[in-house]
Amino acid sequence: MTAFLLICVGILLLGAVPIGIALGSASLLTIVTEGAFNALIVTQKLMGGVNKFSLVAIPMFTLAGEVMSIGGVSDKLIYLANKVVGRFRGGLAMVTTLACMFFGAISGSATATAAAIGGIMVPPMERAGYRRDFSAAVIAASGLLGLIIPPSGTMLMYAIVADVSVLEMFTGGIIPGIIMGLSLMVVEFFVAKRQGYGKSVFELEEFQSQSKTKIIIHSFLALLSPVIILGGIYSGKFTATEAAGIAVLYGVLVGYFVYKQLSLKEAFHCCVKTGISCSMILFLIGAAAVFGWMLTVQQIPILITNAIQGFTSSPAVVLLMCNLALLVAGALLDNVAAITLLTPVLVPLVKAYGIDPTFFGIIMIINLSIGQITPPIGMNLFVSANISNVKLEAVVKQVIPFLLVLIADLFLFTYIPGIVTFLPNLLLR
C-alpha cells in the first residue's frame, strides 16, 4: 500500500497535477485499490482537516495584506525606510530591503511584498544608476522577508499543521528576520561600493507637497498594524484569529479614511482575490490531512525516524539533512504545499531527537523562504524579473551573493538556536 501511494503521488506530480488534487487522488486510489478502508473516509478526513477554528485566521491575514497593499501603505513605508537608511552608500537598495521588512510585517507574503515594494522602487533605482538586474535581485531577496517577519501566514500554517503555539512562532521569527534583513543590507553596501553606486536622495512625488508632520504620522500609521496585532496577542487581549480580524478592520479604516486610496470597489476585489487564494489553500490543507492520515496508518514517519536513527544519533546531523532537503523543497514547491506535505513527516522525526518543534518550524520556514530565490523555480525571481523587465538569467546571476549570505544565516540560526528561541523564552515561557 505504501509503495502504491507514493508512486501515485509521484506520477501525478510529474504530470503537473496540482498538489492538492494529487495528494487527495492518490489517497483515494490507494484506499479503493487496496480495499482496506471505506472510501468515505477520504471525505471525513478532508473535512476534519479544515474544520478548525484557527484556520479562520488565514483568510483574515490574507485579506489584511491585500487591503494594506491597495490602501497605500507601501508608499508610506518606503518613505519611512528612506529616512532611516537612504543616506548610506547603496541607499536605495537598503531602502528596498527595509521597506520589505516593514511591509512583510503586514502582508506575510513573499511575492506580495516583492510586488508591492518592487513596483515602486524600480524606477527610482534605475534613475539613480542601479543596474536593473541588480535591482531585481534586491527585490527578490528582500521580498522573502515577508515570510519570516511576523505576523506571517506561513508561520500560521505551520503552527496549525504541527500543533504548536502561533505566538511562539511569531515571536521566534523576529530576530532571524532582522538579522537576515541586515545581512542583505551589508551585501548591498559592498556591491554598491564595488559598482560605484552612490548615496541616493529619494522622495516620493506625493509627499513633496505635504507637511513633515503629516508624512511622519502617515508613515507610523502604516507600521501600527503589526504593533497592534502582536501587542494585542502578547498582552492576551485577543487571540491570533481575532488579531487577524482586527488587522483587516484597521487596514480598511486607514486605507479608506486616512490615506483615501481604498475604495469600496477595490475592497470588494480584495475580498474576491482573498477568497480564490484561500479556497485553494484550504483544499490543499484538507487533501494533505487525508494524505497525512495515510502516511500515519502506514507508519511512514516512524519508519523514516527509525531509518535515520540507525544512521546517526546526532541532532546536528539530522538538522543538516533537514536543511538540505528543505532547501530543495523550497525551490520546487509552493510554501503552503511544502508545509502541508512535509510537516507531518519531519516533525515526528525532530521530536524523536529532542528538537523543539517550534524552533524547527522557524528553521523550516527560513529554508522555504530561501527557496523563493533559489533557481530555477524560485517564485520571487520570476516576480522581480517581470517587475524590472529583465531576463531571469540576469537576475539569477545577481542574486547569488544574497543567496549565499542567507544560507549562511540559516546555518547560524540552526546551530546557535538561542538566536531563535531567545525572545520566545524571554516573553512567553
Legacy VTK file of the C-alpha trace (Angstrom):
# vtk DataFile Version 3.0
C-alpha trace
ASCII
DATASET POLYDATA
POINTS 429 float
0.000 0.000 0.000
2.811 2.413 0.887
4.625 1.917 -2.410
1.396 2.330 -4.397
0.535 5.548 -2.534
3.936 7.138 -3.126
4.095 6.030 -6.747
0.653 7.521 -7.419
1.675 10.846 -5.875
4.914 10.887 -7.869
3.194 10.165 -11.183
0.518 12.795 -10.609
3.025 15.460 -9.606
5.235 14.680 -12.610
2.124 15.067 -14.737
1.768 18.651 -13.448
-1.381 17.842 -11.473
-1.951 20.466 -8.715
-0.501 19.155 -5.476
-3.789 19.216 -3.547
-5.542 17.133 -6.201
-2.515 14.839 -6.432
-2.487 14.114 -2.683
-6.240 13.563 -2.447
-6.473 11.466 -5.608
-3.514 9.264 -4.676
-5.014 8.626 -1.241
-8.427 7.769 -2.721
-6.908 5.477 -5.373
-4.883 3.671 -2.709
-7.934 3.140 -0.488
-10.115 1.926 -3.389
-7.415 -0.340 -4.835
-6.352 -1.941 -1.571
-9.874 -2.180 -0.148
-8.581 -1.873 3.406
-10.776 1.135 4.276
-14.099 2.625 3.267
-13.629 5.282 0.592
-15.908 7.630 2.565
-13.043 8.103 4.999
-11.466 10.447 2.436
-14.385 12.862 2.835
-14.262 12.556 6.622
-10.544 13.257 6.857
-10.718 16.061 4.300
-13.476 17.836 6.229
-11.726 17.167 9.512
-8.567 18.785 8.179
-10.287 22.103 7.506
-12.741 22.016 10.428
-10.506 24.078 12.721
-11.385 27.479 14.107
-7.746 28.613 13.917
-7.904 28.362 10.110
-10.183 31.426 10.088
-7.027 33.483 10.645
-5.646 32.528 7.217
-8.227 34.372 5.058
-8.229 37.255 7.552
-4.464 37.781 7.427
-4.517 37.334 3.641
-7.278 39.930 3.293
-5.404 42.306 5.615
-2.346 42.101 3.378
-4.421 42.758 0.255
-6.174 45.759 1.820
-2.920 47.220 3.127
-1.246 46.833 -0.251
-4.009 48.575 -2.211
-4.674 51.110 0.543
-1.389 52.959 0.045
0.623 51.516 2.929
3.624 50.556 0.777
4.316 54.171 -0.261
4.439 55.352 3.337
6.693 52.503 4.430
9.140 53.262 1.617
9.272 56.909 2.668
9.987 55.905 6.274
12.684 53.437 5.187
14.295 56.124 3.050
14.566 58.440 6.057
16.310 55.689 8.020
18.860 54.246 5.562
18.634 56.314 2.367
21.701 58.376 3.233
24.099 55.398 3.111
26.015 54.179 0.054
23.680 51.942 -1.892
20.866 53.675 -0.041
18.047 52.833 -2.453
18.843 49.124 -2.269
18.800 49.364 1.530
15.548 51.323 1.384
14.031 48.478 -0.638
15.152 45.886 1.913
13.987 47.867 4.932
10.654 48.673 3.282
10.199 44.950 2.575
10.875 44.236 6.248
8.208 46.763 7.207
5.726 45.569 4.593
6.434 41.915 5.378
5.160 42.580 8.886
1.837 43.496 7.274
1.408 41.232 4.250
3.009 37.975 5.448
3.673 37.045 1.810
6.979 36.967 -0.068
5.553 37.546 -3.531
3.137 40.258 -2.353
5.975 42.050 -0.588
8.236 41.879 -3.647
5.452 43.071 -5.953
4.243 45.917 -3.724
7.662 47.379 -2.894
9.396 46.462 -6.136
6.743 48.128 -8.267
7.549 51.445 -6.618
11.334 51.145 -6.208
12.449 50.019 -9.676
12.073 53.397 -11.496
13.977 55.495 -8.910
16.723 52.866 -8.634
17.140 52.953 -12.410
17.278 56.773 -12.415
19.939 56.629 -9.707
22.153 54.440 -11.909
21.434 50.996 -10.473
21.508 48.156 -12.961
18.084 46.641 -13.490
19.235 43.083 -12.874
20.756 44.125 -9.534
17.571 45.981 -8.596
15.566 42.847 -9.422
17.868 40.723 -7.253
17.449 43.139 -4.332
13.665 42.990 -4.689
13.620 39.189 -4.905
15.887 38.658 -1.897
14.219 41.323 0.245
10.712 40.126 -0.568
11.249 36.751 1.099
11.452 38.525 4.481
7.650 38.720 4.286
7.531 35.026 5.199
9.674 35.406 8.304
8.889 38.716 9.986
5.613 38.293 11.926
2.728 38.123 11.570
3.347 35.568 8.822
0.694 33.448 7.152
3.281 30.739 6.501
4.139 30.571 10.207
0.445 30.365 10.988
0.110 27.436 8.586
2.980 25.562 10.215
1.609 26.233 13.712
-1.764 24.776 12.717
-0.347 21.696 10.979
2.311 20.980 13.633
0.010 21.924 16.553
2.409 24.419 18.132
1.882 27.904 19.537
1.204 30.584 16.916
2.509 33.229 19.303
5.794 31.386 19.836
6.217 31.051 16.087
5.589 34.764 15.544
7.972 35.726 18.354
10.697 33.361 17.169
10.749 34.928 13.704
11.537 38.471 14.850
15.299 38.239 15.485
16.070 35.963 12.471
14.070 38.300 10.213
16.013 41.344 11.418
19.378 39.590 11.073
18.554 38.431 7.544
17.476 41.952 6.573
20.689 43.444 7.953
22.727 40.770 6.152
21.135 41.751 2.854
21.952 45.402 3.537
25.601 44.525 4.148
25.763 42.769 0.782
24.067 45.758 -0.856
26.588 48.158 0.688
29.603 46.262 -0.643
28.052 45.694 -4.074
27.240 49.417 -4.258
30.804 50.258 -3.280
32.217 47.925 -5.938
29.809 49.091 -8.653
30.102 52.777 -7.790
26.507 53.308 -6.696
26.423 56.393 -4.509
24.223 57.840 -1.836
20.661 58.371 -3.008
18.127 61.058 -2.249
14.677 59.674 -2.930
11.366 61.465 -2.483
8.007 60.080 -3.473
6.178 62.686 -5.545
3.030 62.522 -3.400
4.988 63.624 -0.324
6.588 66.725 -1.833
3.573 68.934 -1.085
2.792 67.509 2.361
3.933 68.745 5.744
6.639 66.809 7.569
4.276 66.161 10.481
1.633 64.629 8.221
4.231 62.453 6.490
5.536 61.130 9.807
2.003 60.403 11.063
1.099 58.535 7.858
4.337 56.532 7.957
3.883 55.407 11.530
0.201 54.642 10.989
1.368 52.137 8.372
3.619 50.456 10.943
0.984 50.456 13.649
-0.809 47.400 12.246
1.806 44.786 13.281
2.252 46.612 16.589
-1.480 46.305 17.312
-1.564 42.664 16.200
1.477 41.450 18.129
0.893 43.725 21.118
-2.690 42.542 21.465
-1.676 38.876 21.254
1.207 39.236 23.713
-0.954 41.128 26.204
-3.685 38.493 25.993
-6.299 40.981 24.771
-7.141 38.797 21.782
-6.143 35.561 20.085
-4.244 35.228 16.807
-7.527 34.593 14.993
-9.131 37.681 16.495
-5.976 39.671 15.723
-6.369 38.784 12.051
-9.876 40.286 12.011
-8.629 43.417 13.758
-5.859 43.736 11.161
-8.470 43.752 8.391
-10.553 46.379 10.180
-7.508 48.566 10.787
-6.410 48.263 7.160
-9.858 49.274 5.880
-10.132 52.250 8.256
-6.651 53.579 7.464
-6.849 52.939 3.716
-10.340 54.421 3.307
-10.498 57.280 5.804
-6.832 58.309 6.314
-4.924 57.553 3.102
-8.123 57.738 0.990
-6.691 55.243 -1.523
-9.045 52.341 -0.818
-12.465 52.429 -2.484
-15.400 50.083 -1.899
-14.862 48.574 -5.345
-11.216 47.833 -4.574
-12.168 46.408 -1.185
-14.585 44.053 -2.958
-11.811 42.947 -5.353
-9.583 42.301 -2.316
-12.275 40.024 -0.887
-12.659 38.138 -4.179
-8.901 37.677 -4.558
-8.612 36.503 -0.963
-11.494 34.055 -1.449
-9.873 32.491 -4.518
-6.468 32.244 -2.854
-7.759 30.807 0.418
-10.069 28.291 -1.251
-7.006 26.738 -2.872
-5.114 26.801 0.423
-7.974 25.164 2.348
-8.429 22.466 -0.288
-4.708 21.751 -0.059
-4.915 21.539 3.739
-7.822 19.102 3.516
-6.076 16.926 0.926
-2.888 16.978 2.994
-4.890 15.839 6.034
-6.043 12.773 4.078
-2.527 12.087 2.817
-1.033 12.621 6.277
-3.513 10.148 7.730
-2.493 7.604 5.100
1.172 8.131 5.987
0.396 7.654 9.676
-1.588 4.465 9.028
1.367 3.103 7.084
3.717 4.257 9.898
5.905 6.052 7.370
7.069 8.773 9.820
8.089 6.040 12.279
9.903 4.103 9.568
11.782 7.222 8.454
12.688 8.060 12.056
13.955 4.535 12.714
15.986 4.541 9.496
17.666 7.846 10.334
18.260 6.800 13.946
20.066 3.773 12.571
22.217 6.130 10.510
23.023 8.789 13.121
22.252 9.690 16.727
23.290 13.340 16.340
20.587 16.043 16.276
23.081 18.305 14.448
23.343 15.826 11.578
19.560 15.451 11.434
19.157 19.235 11.224
21.745 19.324 8.436
19.837 16.654 6.495
16.547 18.502 7.045
18.070 21.794 5.892
19.401 20.280 2.683
16.075 18.590 1.947
14.063 21.734 2.707
16.270 23.981 0.577
15.485 21.713 -2.375
11.798 21.506 -1.451
11.583 25.288 -1.139
12.892 25.694 -4.665
10.439 23.158 -6.096
7.245 23.529 -4.059
4.938 26.330 -3.004
5.414 27.181 0.678
1.913 26.094 1.711
2.281 22.843 -0.226
5.693 22.148 1.307
4.412 22.747 4.839
1.291 20.616 4.472
3.226 17.813 2.779
6.454 17.706 4.820
5.451 18.799 8.321
3.655 15.517 9.211
6.813 13.631 8.229
9.544 15.868 9.669
8.011 16.967 12.978
7.878 13.405 14.445
11.481 12.970 13.304
12.829 16.090 15.035
10.787 15.355 18.167
12.458 11.943 18.364
15.818 13.749 18.543
14.660 16.156 21.227
14.459 19.161 18.884
11.825 21.761 19.775
9.170 21.681 17.010
8.644 25.454 17.318
12.351 26.100 16.762
12.315 23.645 13.871
9.292 25.442 12.413
11.251 28.705 12.198
14.159 26.883 10.559
11.776 25.181 8.130
10.176 28.465 7.094
13.569 30.143 6.634
14.551 27.251 4.360
11.363 27.588 2.345
11.751 31.370 2.124
15.259 30.972 0.708
13.695 28.665 -1.861
11.836 31.738 -3.158
15.131 32.948 -4.698
16.694 29.569 -5.451
16.962 28.936 -9.201
15.458 27.711 -11.375
11.939 27.846 -9.895
12.136 30.438 -7.090
8.896 32.418 -7.403
10.380 35.736 -6.292
12.906 35.535 -9.126
10.079 35.496 -11.667
8.170 38.278 -9.894
11.191 40.587 -9.673
12.321 39.846 -13.238
8.859 40.735 -14.508
8.692 43.940 -12.446
12.157 45.048 -13.570
11.673 43.898 -17.164
14.910 41.901 -17.289
15.751 38.308 -18.185
15.544 35.693 -15.460
19.129 34.566 -16.149
20.452 38.036 -15.352
18.556 38.142 -12.060
19.858 34.700 -11.059
23.455 35.853 -11.546
22.947 38.936 -9.387
21.031 37.111 -6.646
23.835 34.614 -5.875
25.597 36.798 -3.207
22.259 37.309 -1.450
21.505 33.591 -1.638
24.868 32.682 -0.111
24.588 35.111 2.801
21.035 33.938 3.560
22.168 30.299 3.599
24.964 31.333 5.989
22.310 32.958 8.204
20.243 29.773 8.043
23.073 27.629 9.394
23.876 30.272 12.015
20.306 30.019 13.324
20.338 26.229 13.061
23.428 25.677 15.182
23.015 28.620 17.555
19.358 28.004 18.427
19.393 30.668 21.124
19.075 33.279 18.370
15.654 31.871 17.520
14.495 30.843 20.987
15.699 33.884 22.963
12.577 36.042 22.552
10.028 33.204 22.975
11.837 32.081 26.148
12.058 35.643 27.434
8.484 36.713 26.751
6.389 33.552 26.784
7.950 30.868 28.957
LINES 1 430
429 0 1 2 3 4 5 6 7 8 9 10 11 12 13 14 15 16 17 18 19 20 21 22 23 24 25 26 27 28 29 30 31 32 33 34 35 36 37 38 39 40 41 42 43 44 45 46 47 48 49 50 51 52 53 54 55 56 57 58 59 60 61 62 63 64 65 66 67 68 69 70 71 72 73 74 75 76 77 78 79 80 81 82 83 84 85 86 87 88 89 90 91 92 93 94 95 96 97 98 99 100 101 102 103 104 105 106 107 108 109 110 111 112 113 114 115 116 117 118 119 120 121 122 123 124 125 126 127 128 129 130 131 132 133 134 135 136 137 138 139 140 141 142 143 144 145 146 147 148 149 150 151 152 153 154 155 156 157 158 159 160 161 162 163 164 165 166 167 168 169 170 171 172 173 174 175 176 177 178 179 180 181 182 183 184 185 186 187 188 189 190 191 192 193 194 195 196 197 198 199 200 201 202 203 204 205 206 207 208 209 210 211 212 213 214 215 216 217 218 219 220 221 222 223 224 225 226 227 228 229 230 231 232 233 234 235 236 237 238 239 240 241 242 243 244 245 246 247 248 249 250 251 252 253 254 255 256 257 258 259 260 261 262 263 264 265 266 267 268 269 270 271 272 273 274 275 276 277 278 279 280 281 282 283 284 285 286 287 288 289 290 291 292 293 294 295 296 297 298 299 300 301 302 303 304 305 306 307 308 309 310 311 312 313 314 315 316 317 318 319 320 321 322 323 324 325 326 327 328 329 330 331 332 333 334 335 336 337 338 339 340 341 342 343 344 345 346 347 348 349 350 351 352 353 354 355 356 357 358 359 360 361 362 363 364 365 366 367 368 369 370 371 372 373 374 375 376 377 378 379 380 381 382 383 384 385 386 387 388 389 390 391 392 393 394 395 396 397 398 399 400 401 402 403 404 405 406 407 408 409 410 411 412 413 414 415 416 417 418 419 420 421 422 423 424 425 426 427 428
